[in-house]
Amino acid sequence: AKLPNEDASLFDTCVAMCELMEQVGVAIDGGKDSLSMASKGTDSKGNSCFVKCPGTLVVSGYAVCDDVTQKVTPDLKGNGNSSLLLIDIGQGKTRMGGSSLSQVYGSVGGSSVPDVDNPALLINTFNVIQTLVKDNLIVAGHDRSDGGLITTLAEMAFSGNCGLTCSLSFPPSSSPASSFAEVVKLLFNEELGVVVEVMDEDRNKVGDILSAASVPFTEVGRTIADDRLLITATLGEKENITVLDEKMTKLRDVWEATGFELEKRQANPECVKQEQEGLSSRSCPPYSISFSPAPLPEGKPRHSVAILREEGSNGDREMAAAFYLAGFNVQDVTMSDLISKKISLSQFRGIAFVGGFSYADALGSAKGWGAQLKFTNLIEELKGFFERKDTFSLGICNGCQLMALLGLTPFFGLEEEKKPRFLHNESGRFESRFTTLRVEKGTPSIFFKGMEGSVLGCWSSHGEGRAYFPDETILQEVMKNNLAPIRYVNDQGEPTQAYPFNPNGSTNAIAGLCSIDGRHTAIMPHPERTCFPWSWPHTPSHLKKEFEAQSPWMQMFHNARCWCDE
């Protein structure tokens, strides 16, 4: 439903955009003219009306990244040892038109909207920030956008689980009321700007670099070790006011409340309730490494491993890369290769059943794939492979579900009604999370040799990952013989049933199973997707050194190669 003058607005927008793109030296290669956001509807009285959203121009850009490890995230990290600097590209302007606050309360600050008044300053700011990032002088950063400076600071505190103080100063004015209005404008305007976190030892150096580049900045706050978000303002020479003083965790609960209410409509409300109630007590995951990661091997690859996939599999490349880096000769093998006898399992020391959604999981996870193996001539070939004493296998995600369906772990040859299996997540939805896992002591799995006691983060992505044991005696045997090599743990490093630490509700927080001789392992999480340091979304500072060369999860694949060597 086009409204009057929208074509003219679209034209003016394109002209303004092209002028700015030319000034900053950036090009865009396409777009969509969805600036008309109006549709016909009816009001509460049943009368015909237009429902109109403000037109919004979104420009997406991309560029070559020299080093993916050189990055800055918004979460605060200083914990009392860092400063927060506001780089004000708006150059002191506090135009409130179009802001979130103006939308809620009406004509706060008038109709004048933020603009790019100084493209050269925008370029200088971008370039100097690139320099600071490459020199590791910035530890966190966040643009000033929707909600203004106060929202930027709050989001940095919430994501970093860190408190902060912010102090603002204003010159004397004709009346306190107008001064307080200026405080509101400064906190809620959405002019161009960036807040960066700088460690205390780098504060002066960063200030000198910004000044040399003629980039204006102001120190607006500091991180603190307390659970507190404090914002104060000095009006004139004497009047000090407290704008906000509250527990950071309490404010974060309010911030997240709407999202949780939406989630309750999409997932098991009891699981969502657990996550919501536990949010305020969250802490940094207790990652620890109980071993020294082995260096990547040199020389010609040895020992062949089949990276087995089926229609719908999507984890084959990551799996192949992990085994290749560990020194294996990897071969891409499809089910049709085995069925047609072009390739035989007899030529391999190992099989890797990859993750994904075989046959779109239309009949249930891995059931179509399992039928291909179970009801063809391949089942005898697979049995022969497993009976050989010089072979190993690893199933991840969909591959784990497959191994469970075929009864390959924990005990080969179990009756159908006794086989452990992986059922739909307790949350009632697909879960893609970075979970925390603990490698259990005493596990016979060859993949986790020497890794016992380590607590590591790992990607987990599945809809049917809840370990279920129809026969209680099988569960008892699994726990007695340490055949659950990894388990989901909480922020204290202890196995838990609580959501979202245990993302699927698995019995005894079991994340995988292995055979009693340790040669065959099936796990739901994805270590093959966490094999590089940059694959981790969060790495604690105390483990930075251990992550310089490779991720600790590479040790799994190194262990498999060592077992073959022996």
N, C-alpha and C positions, 0 to 999 in steps of 0.2 A: 504494500500500500504506500505509494509515493505521496509525499506531502509537498505543498507549494515550496518552491525555492531550494529543494534538496539537490536538484541538478546543479544549481549555481554554487551551492556549498561544496559539492563534490569537485567542481572545477577549481574553486578557490583553494581547496585543500591540496589538490594535485600541484597547483602552481607553487604554493608555499613549500610543499615537500620537495619539489624539484630544486627550488632555490636553495634550501638548506642542504640537500644532498650535494649540490655543486660546491657549496661553501666549505663543507667538512670533508669533501673528497671521498664520498661513499656512494656506491651504486646499489640499486636493488634490481633483481632480474625478473620480477613478476609481482602479481598482486591480485586483489579481488576487491571490487568496488561495493562492498556491503556496508556502505555508510547509512543506508536507509534502514532504520531499525524500528519501523512502525508497522502495526497490524491493526486490523479492525477487530473490535470486541464490543462487549456490553458492560455498562457500569452496574452498580449494586441495585439500581432501579429498573434495569432491563433496557435502558436506552442505548442506542448505538453510539460508539465512541472510538477514538483512536488510542491505542496503547503505544507510547513512543519511548524508546531508550535514547540516551545521548549518543550521537555519532562518535565513533572512536576509530582513530587511525592507528593500526599496529604495523610497525616496520620490523621485520626479522632480518638480521644480518648474520653472516658467518665469515670466518677467516681462518687461515692456517694457524695451528697452534704448535709452536716449536717444541714444547715439552709439557705433556699432560700432567706431570707431577708438580709443575709450577702453577699452583692454583690457590685461590682464597675463597673460603666459605663464610657465610654470615655469622656462624655461631661464635660467641665470645670465648676466649681461651685463657685470658690473663689471670683470672681469679684473684684480683687484688694487686696485680703487678703490671697493669697496662693503662694507657690513656685512650680516650675516644676523641678523634678529630673530625670535625665537620668541614668538608670542602664545599663551600657555598658557591656553586656555579651561577646561582640566581643573584649573586652580588648584593645581598641585603634586602632584596625585594621579598614581600610577603603576600603576594596576590592570592586571594582565597577562592576566586571563581572556579567552579568545576571540582572543588575539593570534596572529599568525603564528608568533612564537617559541614561545609556549606550545603551539601545535598540534604543532610539530616536536619539542620536547624534553619535553613532558609538563606537569607541574605547576609550571612556572616562575611564581612570583608568585601562586599560588593561583587560586581560581575566581572571584574578584570581577571583574566586567567594567566597562569604562568606561560612564559614563552622562552625561546632560545634567543636572547638578546645579544649574546656575545659568542658566536660560533668559534672564534679563535680560542677563547677560554675553555670551551668544551674540548677542543682538540688538545690543548696543553694539558688539561686534566687527565684525559685518556692516556696520553703518552707518558706522563710522569707516573701514573699509577702502574702502567706496564713495567716501568723501570723499578719501582718499589717492590712489585711482586717478584720480579726476576732476582732482585737482591735480597729476598726473604725479609723485608723490612715491615711488611704488613701481615698480621696474623688473622684478621677478619675484616670483612667489608660488606656494606649493604647500601644500596641506593636510597635516596629520599624520594619516595613515591607515594602510593595510595596511603593516606592517613598521616603523612608528614613525618617530621623528625621524631615525634614521640612514638609513633608506630614503628619506625625504623629501630630505635633504641630498644623498645620492648621486644620486638622479634629477635633481635640479636641476643638479648638476655634469655628469652624463652628457649631458643634453640641451643644455647650454650650452657643452660642450667646454671646460670651465673647471675649474681646481683650486680647492680651498678648505681652510681650516683651521678646526677646531672645538675649543673649549676649554671643559670643564665643571668646576665647582667644587662640593665637598661639604664639610659641616662634619665635625669629628672624630667618630668613632664607636667603638664598643667593640672592633671588630676590623677589620683591612683586608679580610677576606673579605666581611663584610657591606657594607662600603663599596663594594667592586667589584660586589656584587650590585645595589646602588643605581644604579651606572653603567649596568649592563645594563638595568635597569628603565627608566631615563630615556631610553635610546637606543631601546628596542624597544616601550615601551608605546604604545597606540593611542588615548590620550585625545584629546578634541577639541583642536585647535590648528592654527595656521597659521605657516608660515615665510615672511617677506617679505624681499626684497633691497632695500636702500636705498643710494643713492649717498652717498659721504662728505659731500658738501656739503649733503645734505638730512637727515643723521642726527639732528642735534639738533632740527630742526623736527618730524620725524616722532615723535621721543621725546616732545616736548612735547604733540603732538596726542593721542597714545595715553594719556599720563598724564592729560590733561584729561578724557578720556572714561572714565577709571577702567578702562582695559584693560591688564592686566598683561603685561609683555614682558621678555625677557632677550636680550641680545646673545650669541649662541652661536657666532658665527664670522665669517670674512671670506673674500672671494674672493682668489685669488692667481693670478699669471700662469704659475706652474709647472704641469707635468703631475703633480699630486700631490693626494691626499686624505688629510689628517692629522687625526686625532681624538685629543685628549689629555684627561686628567682629573687634577685635583688633589684628593687625598684628605686631608682635614685641612689642616694648615698646611704640611707639608713634602713628603709623598709624591706624586710626580708619576708618572703611568703613561701609556704610549702604548697607546691602544686599537686604533688602526688607522693604518698609514703605508704607503701603496702608490701606485703610479702610477694616476692616474685612468683612463687609457686601458686599463690592464690589468684593472682592476676592471670597467670597462664591457664589455670583451670577455667576461668571465665572466658578467656580467649578461645579455648578449645571446645567449650560447651556446645556451641551450635553444630560444629562438625560431628561431635559424638551423637547428638540427637539425630542427625541425618544417618549416621552409621547404624543406629538402632533399627532403622527402617530397611537396612540392606543386609544386616547380618544378625546372628544370634544375639539378642539384647543382653543376655547374661555375660557373654564374652566381652561385649563393648563396655558393659558396666565395670567389669574387672579392670580393663585397661584405663578407664576414666578414673576410677577410685585410686589406682596405683600410680597415676601420673605424678602427683606431687612428691612422692617418695623415691622417684627414680634417681639413679646415680650413674656415673660412668661405668660401663661394663668392666668386670675385673679381668681383662685380658692378661694372660701370662703364658710364657713359653718355657717348657721344661727341658728343652733341648737346644742344641746349636744347629740351625739349619745347614744341611750339607750343601756344598757348592754344586753347581750344575756340572755334569760330566763332560769331558772332552773326548774327542775321538769318534770313531765310527759307531753308529747305533748298533746295539746287540739285542737279541731276543725280539721276536715278532709278537705283536698284540693286534687282535682284530677289533676295530672300532665298529661295532655292530649296530646298524640302524634299520628302521622300518619306515614305511610311509607315515609322515607326520613327526618324525624325530627332528629335533632341532639343536641338540647339544653335542653333535658329533665333532664339530670343529674345535670347540674348547677342550673336549676330552682328548682328541688327537694331539693338540698342542701340548697339553700337560704331559702325556706319555712320551712324546717326542723330545721335549726338553729334559726329561729324566733319562734319556739315552735309549729309548725303545725304537725299534723299526715298526712304525705304525702303518696299518693298511685299512683303508675304507672298505667295509664289507656290508653289502645289503642282503636282506633276507632272500631276495631273488637269486643272488649269487650262490647261496647255500642250497636252495631248493633245486636249482639247475645243475648243481654239482660242479660249477665252475671253480669254486673254492671249497676247501675242506678245513674243518676245525683242527684236523690233525697236524697242520703245519704251524700252529700257533702255540705259544706258551701261555698267552692270556687272552681273555675276552673282556671287552668293556661294553656293557649294555647302557646306551646313552639315554639322556633325558629328552623330554618333549611330550608330544601328544600323539602317540601312534594311533593311526586310524581315527584321529580327532577325539579319542577317548569316547567314541559314540556309544559303545556298549559298557563303558566303565574303564577306568585307567588300566591300560596295558592288556586288556582282555582280548582284543583283536590280535595283538602281537603274540600273546600267549597261545592263542589257538593255532597260529601259524607254526609254532614250534611243537605244540603238544599233539596235534592231530595230523602230523605229516611224518615222513621218514626221518625228519631232523631230530626227533626226540631221542632216538637211539644214538645218533651221532653226538648229541649234547651229553647224554649219559656217559658215553665213552670218554668224552673230554673231561668230565668231572671226576671220573674214576682214575684217571692218570694222576700220579703223585707229583708230577712236575708242572702242573698247570695252576693258574689262578683266575679269578674273575672278579669284576667290580661292576655293580649296578648302581646307577645314580638316578634318583627321581623316578621317571617312568621305567627305567631299568631296574630300580629297586622293587617297584610294584610287580614287574614281570618276574623277577627272581622269587618273590613271595608266592605268586600265583603258581609257579612251576614247582614250588617246594624245594628250591635249591639252598635256601637258608631258613632257619638255623640248622635243621636236621634234614639231610637228604632222604627222600623216600617216605615222608610222613603221609598218613592217611589224609584224604582230602578234607575231612571235617575237622582235622586237628591243625591244619596249616595256619600259621599266623598270616595276617594280611593287612593291607593299608586301606582304611575306609575314608569316607568323606570327613573333611575337617569339622571339628565341633562348632566352629564359628559359622558354618553354613556357607562359606564363600571361598574363593581362591585366595590364597595368602602368598604374597610376595614380600618378604621381609629379610633384613639382615639380622639373623638370629645369633645367639651366643651358645656355643657348644663346649662340652667338657669331654676330653678323651679319658675314658675310664681305665683305672688301674687293673692290671691282670688280664686285659683283653688279649686273646690269642691272634687277633687279626694281624696279618703280615703288614698291612698298610699302616698300622698305627704303632709299630714297634718303636720304642724309645720316645714316643710322644705322650705317654701316659701322664695325666695330671694337667696337661695344657688346657687353657680356657681360651678359645678363639672365636672370632666372629666369622660367619659364613652365610652366603646367600642361600635362601630357601624359597622355593617357588612351586607351589602345588595346590591342588584342590582336594586331593585324596591322600593324606599323609598320616592319618591317625592310626598308629600301630594297635592292632586288635588281636587278642589271643583267645580263640574260641575254647581252647582247652587250658585251664588254669595250671595244670601240671607242666605244660610246655613253657609257660611264662616262668614258673619257678625254676625250671632247668636252665632257662636262658640267663636268669639273674645269678643263679648258683655258679654257672660256668663262665660268667662275664662275657656272654655272647652279644651284649648290647654295647658295642665299642664306643659310641658317642651318645650323649644325652643332652637335651635342652636344659639350660640352667638360667637362673635369675641373676640380678645384679650383685648377688652375694656369691655367685659361683656354685649354687646348690641346685640339683635337679628339682623341677617344679612342674606342677599341673596348671599353674596360673597362666592366663592369657595376658599379653601376647608373647611372653617368654617361650612358652610351649605353644607354638602357633596353630597346632592342630588337635590338641587334647590327647596326644599319645599316652598310652598306658605307661606308667613309670618314667615318663618323659623320654621314652626310647626314640632315638632318631635313626637307628639303623640296626642291622643284625649281621652276624658273621657265623661261619661254620665252626664246628668245634676244633678243627685243625687249623683254622685261621686263614685258609687259602681263598675262601670265597666270602665277599663282603657286599652287603646291599645297604645303601644309606639314602635317605630322602634329601638332605641338603646338598648344595652344589660346591664342593671344594674346587672342582675344575674351573668354575667361574670366579674363583677367588685366589687364583694362583699367582697373580701379579700384585705388587704393592698398591698400584693405582686402582685395583679392583675393589679395594676396601673403601667404603664411604667414610669410615672414621678410623683413625689410627692414633692411639694415645701417645703423648709425647715421650713417655718412658720406654716405648718400644720402637722409636724411630730408627735406632741403629740396627736392630734386628731386621728391619724392613728395607734396608738400603739396597740389597741385591735382589731379594725375592720374597714372596709370601711364605709363611710357615707351612701352608698347605701343600707346597711342592714336596715336602718331606714324605707325604703319602706315596707319591709316585716314585720318588727316590728309593723308598723302602721296598717297593715291588721289584725294582731293578736289582737291588742288592740281594733280595731273596732268590731271584733267578740266577744271579752270579754264583751264589753259594750252592 
